[in-house]
Amino acid sequence: MNPETATPRRTVTAAVVQASAPLFDTPTALARAEELIREAAAGHGAEVVVLPEAFLGGYPKGLDFGITVGSRTPAGRELFRRCHAAAIDVPGPEVAAIAAVTRELGCHAVVGAVERQGGTLYCVALFFGPDGYLGLHRKLMPTAAERYLWGQGDGSTLPVVDTGAARIGAAICWENYMPLFRTAMYAKGVDLWCAPTVDDRDAWQATMRHIALEGRCFVLGACQYLRRDGLPADLHPAQGDEPGTVLIGGGSVIVSPLGEVLAGPLRDGQGILTAELDLDDLVRARFDFDPTGHYARPDVFTLHVDESPHATVTGG
């Protein structure tokens, strides 16, 4: 091929952040998020940065909130109050602060957070870009004991953000296991599948690689790395009270559209993984499989997605 007529490579540098912030200390979490986005963008050249699930607001790993079937305790109610106080408003000052950072740096970021709306909390992924705050995705189905803490999102917050170079979407933790959710996102043309999570199991790596292969998209998996000393001293997680006990062990990873691991998985500490993504690999991968295109069978299978907001009380 003549180098003068060759098509220039279309690339995006992506970063996944493996870190955590002290539980119930939202000012420190915000400062840490700003620092990490700056480090990824300015220090590593990242144009897209993904932070883990519940980075702002906190993930109370190992705490039971005093719940048994049919019973709650005063101590558990007080612990929920602390979660509520640590959550953020959207829009709000924390969102504005991160928006200012991405505007300054000219990058995109997906940040895991806990949103507070009235008496209900939601696990969310916040989207930011060179124009500031772009929107959010609310986790559709909290997993197991997370249902003590978080409400369910609806179909009105399933954005796919077009950066001009690629389309970014997000699935939070075990939403990645929901086949119909994945199908809906594939139909939106997602190129960079962001997966903020706290799932640190080895088995999670198979999920990240499967989604990359199934969706023929890049997968950016960002997991927390949290130790016992990241929780207040008065709390007692099930894993024990030794300060160095690892509560969430990481496993952040970047995967290509053909399921090849480009970076990670990262273990045994905090850090930032980066990879240069060749966007033409998206087309190369979809040559023989496009899940909602030429490999779909709409004459046999259809999926209806309700993207309308569902409010408890409406009025004209």
N, C-alpha and C positions, 0 to 999 in steps of 0.2 A: 504493500500500500504506500502511496506517495504521502510522506508526512505533511506536505503542504495542503493536501486535500482531505486528510483524515479529520473525522469529526472530533472536536474537543471533548475530553471527558467531563461529564457532569458529576460533580462530587459534593457531598456534604460531610462535614466533620461533626460527629455526634459524640456526646459524653454522657455516661451514666454515673451518678454519684452514689457511693455507698457510705452512709453516715447516719448519725442521729443527733438529736439535741436533747438536753435535760427535760424530762417529763414535767409538765405543768409550768414551764418557764418559757412563755411565748416570746418575750423580748429577746432572749438568748437564741431561741430557735430562728427567729427572723434574722438576727444578725448573722447567724451561722449560714442560713440559706443564701443571703446576699453574698457572703464571703465565698461560698462554694460555687455559686454561679459565676462570680468574677474570676475565680481560679480556673474554672473549666473553660470559660470563654477567652480570657486574656492570657492565661498561662498555657492552655492546651489547644487554643485555636478553635474551640467548639462553637458551632453555629446553632446546635440544638443541644440542650442540657436537660436531663431528667433527674429529678429528686424523688426519693422513695415515698411510699404510702405514709400518710399521717405525719409527715415531717413537721409541719406546723400544726400544733394542737396535741400531738403526741399519741403514741400507741401504748396502752397500759398492759404490756405483755406480762402474763403470769398473775394478774389480779382477778379475783372472783366477784367483787362487788357485793359480797354477802348474800348471794342469791341462791335459794333453793326453790324447787317447784312450789308455787303458791305462797312464797314468803320473801320479803325483802327486809333488810336491817337498816337502822338509822345510820350506821357506819357506811353501808353501801350507798345510801342516798347522799351522804356527804362526799363520798368519793366521786359520784357522778357530778355533784356540784362543782368539784374541782376540775373535772373534765370539761364541763360547760364553760367555766371561767377561762380555761386555757384555749378554747376554740376561737376561731376568727369569724368576723362578719365579712360577707361578700356582697357588695363592695365594702371596703374598710381600710384602715390605715396600713395593715400588713400587705394587702393586695396592692395598694398604691405604692408602697415602698419597693416591692419587687418589680412592679411595672416600670418604675423609674430606672431600675438597674438594667432591664432588658432594652429599654429605649436608649439608654446611654451606650450600651455595648453593641446594640444592633443584632441581638441574638434572639432565638426562641427558647422558651423554657416550659417544662411541664413539672409542676410542683404538687406533691401530695400534701393534703391538709385536712383538717376537721373543721367543717363549716357549722356555725351556730345560726339557727333561724328559729326565733321564739324559744320554745322549750325542747326543740328537737335538734339533734346533731346529725350531720351527714358527712360521710367520708367522701372526699372529692379530689379530683385532679384539676388544678388550675392551669390555664393556658396563657402564656405571655409571648410577646413578640416585639419587634422594633417599634410597633405602634402602641405598646403597653399591654394592658389586660385585654384578653381576647374572649374569655368565656370559661365555663367549667363543665365538668362531667361529674354527676353524682353517682356513686356506687349504687347499682340497682339492687343487689342482694348481699347485705352483710352476712358473714359466715358464722354459724354456730353462736358462741357467746357474744360476738360483736353485736348481735341483735338486742342485747341489753342496752347498748350505747347509741346505736345509729339507726336512723330511719332509712327507708328505701327511696332511692331516686326513681324518677319516671322517664318516659321516653323523650322528654323535651330537652334533655341535656346529654345528647349523643353527638357532640360536634366532631367534625374532621376539619382541621385548620389547613388551608392552602397557604404555604409559605412562598409560593412562586416557584420553588424548586421541587418541593415534595409536599405530600399531604400527611398531616400528623393526626393520629387519634390515640385514645388511651383506654385501657381496660385495667381496673384496679384489682390486684391480687386474684382471688378465685373467680372473679368475672371471666378470667381467661379460660375457665373450664366450661363456660356456657356456650354451647354450639350455636344457638340462634343469635346470641349477642355477636359472636364472631362473624356469622353470616351477614348480619346487618352492617357491621363495620366494613367487611370486605366489599359490600355493594356500594359503599360510599367512596371506594377507591383509596383506602388507607395505604400509604407507602412506608411510613415510619410508625410502627406499632409500639407505643410506650406502655410499659407494664410496671408502674409503681407497686411495690409489694412489701410484705414482711415475711413471705414464705421462704425459709432458708433451707428447705430440704433438698437433698440431692435429686429427688424425683421431680422437683420443679424445673430442673434443667431440661428434662424431656418435654415438658409443656412449652417452654420457650422455643425450643427447636421445632416442635410440631407446628406451632402457630406460624413460624417463619415459613415452613414448607407448605402448609395448608393455605395460608394467605398470600404466599409469594411476596412477602414484605420483609423489611428489616425489623427486627425486634430489639427494643432497648429496654432491658429489664433492670430496674434499680431497686435494690433491697436495702433495708435498714441494717446497720450493725449497732446493736445496743447492748450495753453491759449493765449489771445491777447498779453500778454507781451512777448511772444515768437516771435513776429513780430517786425520789425523795427518801430520806432515811427512815421516815415513819411508816413506809409501805413495806410489805413483806411478800414478794412474789413467790409463786410456787416453786421456782427453781432454786431458791435459797438466798441467803443474805450476804454471802461472800462478795465483796465489792467487784472483783474481777469476773464473776460468773457471767457468761455470755447468755443473754436472753434472746437475741436475734442475731444469727450468725452470718448474714450476708449471702453471697452467691450471685451478685450482680453480673450481667452478661450482655454481650452484643452479638446478634446472630444475623447471618446473611439470608436472602430470600431462598436459598437452596439448603438452609439448615446448617451451614458451616459456622462454627464459633469464631468470631472475629476478635473478641477480647473477653477475657475472663474464663470461667467464673472466678470472682474475687472472693477470697476467704481470709479469715483470721485478722481482720482489721478494717479500718476505714480507708477510703481511697477513691480515686476517679479513674474510670476506664474510658478510653477514647478509641475511635476507629474512623478512618476515612471511608465513607460509603460511596461506592460507584453506583449512581442512580440508574445507569443503563443496565445494571444487573437485575433491576425490577422487570424490564421487558424480556431480557434473556430468560429469566426464570418462568415467566408467564407463557413462554412459547409452547410448553406442553401441558400447562395446567393453569387455569384461571377460574377460581371457585365460583364466581358469580358471572362469568363470561362464557367462553366457549366450552368449558367443562360442566356447566350447569345444565339442568334439564327442567326448564320452566314449564314444560308440558306435563311434568310429573310432580315437581315440587314447587311450592310457592310459600313465601313468608310475608305476613302482614306485620308491619311495625307501626305502632301508635306513637307518634312523636309529639302529641299534644300534651300540654301541662295539665296536671290533675290537681285541682285545688279543692279543699274541703268545703269552703264557702265561696260562692260566687254571687255577684249581684250586678244589676244593670245601672 
